[in-house]
């Protein structure tokens, strides 16, 4: 028999109230709550193909377990764990993903593209205002998802199910009435990034700068007590990581859209170096070896392309990068260039990875494109972009 003990520290409370609180907590601790152990073990055996000792390990891990909550000298009653996998454990998320594997087959039957991350799934369809076929397929797919979830002791959260229509405003207005059964939204958050209907990413940039300046204000308060090195660690932990997170999505946006991000980086550099506001910021960024925001975005895009061309990137990006093949032999034939597709719109087409990435890649020196490995490419690329930004 195996027990899982969860300990909590609270302020002193009456003993009776504490025991009642413990009993409530013991029944509410999250374990990806409704993952059925019998279904999960069958999935590991029949879908994943586990057998022998490995399957016995998982069987031992999932069966005959109990847990209680302990707080100071008080403990709750023992509860048997009959379903669920611990959310904070190493195996918990992996087992949950394996439990959800058949959901992909349900969605694929309807010919709908999707992405899944843990318990968050996004469905994608391309549709025109005059064609209701993809919308009907989406409705049928969601009905099948509900049925599959009910059979697997899961439930679709209707309150968190949102629809985002991306495209010109006129076409969006024609489509929205057909999607009233869902919750239409002008923007949705996906893995921390806010997507809007026009893909301007302005709501995401506003949210990012708001959070960034909040942390920067707190860092500025304690700056007099910190060394330069310690402050720089805080800047990377709270500011730079946010500027770099999924920043490849901002490629091709107008410069005015990213002014606030550059202002955030400039302010972080001033706080770090104790530079006054009236002094020019370019020498400060150069002394810190910080690439401006626009160049950080290009760095991420070019690094993705290098990885894709060398078998290290995701397939859905690699397949849209085509080598440049001129109709006749030219000096550029073996230069490692990429084909730049034609685009119809400057707003969406020129900002797409399939266009912006190859155009940026072809502008690099041939010696940089021919780097031997990722580490060498990153060093040369940082030097190249640094020279472009400051020289």
N, C-alpha and C positions, 0 to 999 in steps of 0.2 A: 504494500500500500504506500503511495507516494503523496506527500502533502506539499502544497504551495502556500507559504506564509507571506502575507503582505503586511508590512508594518507602516504605521502612520504616526506622526507626532502632532499633537493638538495642544491647545491651551487647557489648563485644568478645568474640568467640567464635573458636574455631579455624576456619581458612579452609575446610577440607573439610566440617566440620559445617555451616557457614554456607551453603555451596553446596547441600548436601542439603536444608537447611531452605527455601532459596529455591525449589528445584524443587518441594517439597511445597506451598508457599504458592501458587506459580504455577498449580498445578492445582486449588487449593481456594478461590480467591477467588470470592465469591458474585456472580452476575450474573443473579438470578432464574433459576437455573441452566439449566433445561431448556426454555426458550422457544425453539421451533424457528423459525429465521429465515424459512424458506420458507413455513411456515404463517402466520406473522405478516404477511409481505408480502402473501400472498393475502387475509388478513383485512382489511388496510388497503385493499386494492383492491376487494374484492367486498362486504364488510360495511360498512366505514366510508365507502367511495366516494371514496377518494383517487385522483388520477390526475395525469398531466402532471408538471410540475416538482416538486410537493410529494412525489409518490410517488418520484421520482428521488432527492430528498433522503434519504428514509428508506432507500431501497435502498443509497445510498452510505454511509449511517451504519451499516448492519447488515452489509454484505458486505466481504470482503477486509480483515479486521482481524486484527491480531496483538497480543499483549501479552507483557511480561516483567516480572519483579520485580527492582528494583535496591536494594541495601543497601550503603552506603558505596562501596567499589570493586568489589564483587561483583555480578554479574547472573546471573539464571537464563537458561535457554534460552528461545527464542521459541516461544510456543504460539499456534496459530491459534484464533480465536474462531469456532466454528461454530454455537453456540447461546447463548441467554441474553442478557439486557440488564442493564447495570450498575445495581446497586441504589442506589448513592449518587449517581447522575446525575439531571439534571432530567427527561430523557425516559424513563428506566428505568421508574419506576412507572406513567407514562401508557401506555407501550407494553404493559406487563404487563396493565393493566386492559383495554386493547383486545383483547389476546390472549384474555382470559377472557370476552369479551362473550357468546359462544354459550352459556356455562354458564347464564346467566339464562333462555334459552329452554328449556333442559333442565328446569330447576326449574319454570318456569311451566306446562309440559305436565302436571304432576301437581297443579296448583292449590294450590301451597304458597307461602306468603309467605317472603321472604328479604331479608337485608341483606348487602352485600358491602363489604369494605374491604381493598384489595390482595389478599393471599392468604388472607384470613380471611372465611369465609362462615357466616352463621347462618341456619338454617331455623326457621320458626315454624308451629306447628299449634295449633288449638283443639280439644280432645278431652275427652269425658266418659268415665268409667271403663267404661261399658257399650257404648261405640261404638268398635270397632276399625278402622273405615274409614280415618280420618286416619292411624292408625299404619301400616296397610298401605301407604297412599300414601307415607308417609315412607320406609319401607323400599325400596319400588320406586324412589323418587326417588334415594336414595343409591346403589342399584345402577346406575342410569343415569349418575349422576355419576362413579362409578368407571370405567364403560366409556368415557365421554367423555374423562376424564382420561388413560386409557391410550392412547386414539387421538391425544391431543395431547401425548404425552410428559410427562405430569404424574402425580403419585401422591397419593392421599388418605392423609393421615397418620392412621392408625387410633389411635395412642397419644394424639393430641391431639383426637380426636373425642369430645366429651362430650355428655351429655343432661342438661338441667335441666328438671325438672317443677315448675311454679309453681302453687300452689293450696293448699287446706286439706289438712292432714296425712292425714286419712282417705282422701281421693281420690287423693293421691299414692301411698299404699301399695298401692292397687288397680292403679295404672298401672305402677309400677316393674317388676313381674315380666314385663310385656309388652315391656319395653325392655332385657332383659338382654343382647341382642346388642351393645349399646353400653356405654359407660362412664358409668353414672349418677353424678351429682355433686350435692352439696348446694349448691354455689355454683360459679359460673364467672366468669371475667374477660372483659369485653368492652370493648375500647378503654380499658383502664385502670380500668374500673369493675367492682366485684365485685357480681354479682347473686346473691341467695339465693332459696331455694324459697318463702319467704313474703314476699318483697319488703320486708323490714324495713330492708335496706341496712346492718344492723349490722356484718357483716363488712367492708363497704367503709369504713364510718366508723372502725372500729378500725384498719384498715390505713392509712387516711389520717392519723389522729392519731399513729400510731406513726412514720410517716415524717416528719410535720410536726415532732414534738417532737425527733426526731433532728437535723433541720436546725437547729431553734431552739437546741438545746444548743450546736451548733458556732458559731452566730452569737453566742450569749451569751459564748463564750470570747474572741472577737475584738472584742466591743463596745467595750471601753475604748480601742481603737486607731482606731475609726471615728467619723466625724462622724454627726450626726443624719440628714442627707440620704443618705449612703452606706448607713447601716443600713436606712433605709426602702426603698431599692432592693432590698436583700437580702430584706427581709420580703415585698415584693411578688413577688419572683422565686421564693422557696422556700415561703412560707406562703399568702399571699392567692390566688395562682394555683391552689393546690390546693383551697382552700376554695370557689373559684368554678367549678372544672372540673366540668361536668355536674351542678351543684348543683340544677338544676330537677328532677332525679329525686327529690330529697328532699322535694319539696313535699307537704304534708299529713301528714307523719310526726309522731308525738307529740314534744313538746318534750324529753322525757327521752332520746329517741334521739339528739338533737343536742347534748346537754350537753357531750360531749367536744370537739365542734367549736368550741363557744363558748369552752370552756376553752383550747383551742389559740390562738384569736384573742386572748383576754384575756392570755395569757402572752406572745404576740408583742408586744402593745401595751406591756406592762410592761417587756420587754427594750428596746424601742425608746426609751421615754421614761424609762427607769431609775426606774420607779415601784415602791415596795415592795409586797410581797404583801398587807399589811394595809390598804392604801388602797383606797377604792372605785374600781371599774374604769369605771363609766359616764362620769364626767367625762373620763377618759383617752381613751376611744373617741370621745367627742364632740369633744375637742380635735384629734384626728387626722382627724376627718370619716370615720371608719370605720363603716359600717353593721353592726350585729350580724348574726350568721349567718342568723337567721331572715328578716331583712329583705333580706339579699343574695339569698336564694332567691326571695323574692317579686319582687324587682327583675328577676331573670332570667326568671321566668315571665311577668310583665307585658310585658317587652320582646319576648319571643317572640310574645305575642298581638298587640301593636301591629304587628309586622312582618307577621304573617299577615294581619291585616285590611287592610294596605296593599300586599299583593302582594309582600312581601319575604321571607316565610317559606316553609318547605317545605309542599308540597301536602297531605301526609298529616296535618299539623296544621291547616292552613287549612280542610280539608273538615269537620272536627268542630266548628268554631266557627260557630254559627248565630246570626243576628241575632234579637233579641227582637221578636216581633210579637204584640202583645196582640189579643184578639178584637174590641175596640172602640177607638176613638181615645182615647188618653190623653196626658198631658203627657210621659210617658216614651217615647212612640213614636219620637221623633226624637233621643233622647239617646245613641244609640250603644251601647245595652246589648246584652248577649248572653243567649241562652237558656240557662238552667241545667237540665241534664237531671236526672231523678230517678235516685237510686241505691239499690240494695238493701242494700249492706253499707257500714259505716263504715270498715272496715279497708282495702278495696281501692277501692270506688266513690268515696268522698269524697276519696281521695288521687289519683284519676285526673286527668290534665290536662284532660279534657273537662268535669269538674265543678269542680275546684279553680280552674282558670284563669278561666272565666267569672264565678264567684262573686267572685274577687278583682278582676277587671276592673270589675264592676258597682259595687264599693265605692269606686272612684276618683271624684274630682270630674269633672263633665262637661267643664270647661275642660281638664283633663289628658287625657281620652280624645280630645279634638278637636285635639290638637297637630298642627302643620303637617308636621313631619318627624321623623325618628328622633332627631336631635341635640337638638332642642327637647324632645321627649318624655323623653329620658334625663335632661336637666337638671331638668325639672319633677318627674319621678318621684323622682329622688334627693332633692330638697328635700322632697317630700311624705313619703317614707318616713323621712327624717331627722327631720322634725318629729314623726312618729308614734313614733319610737324614743326620742327624748330630751326631748320636750316634753310 
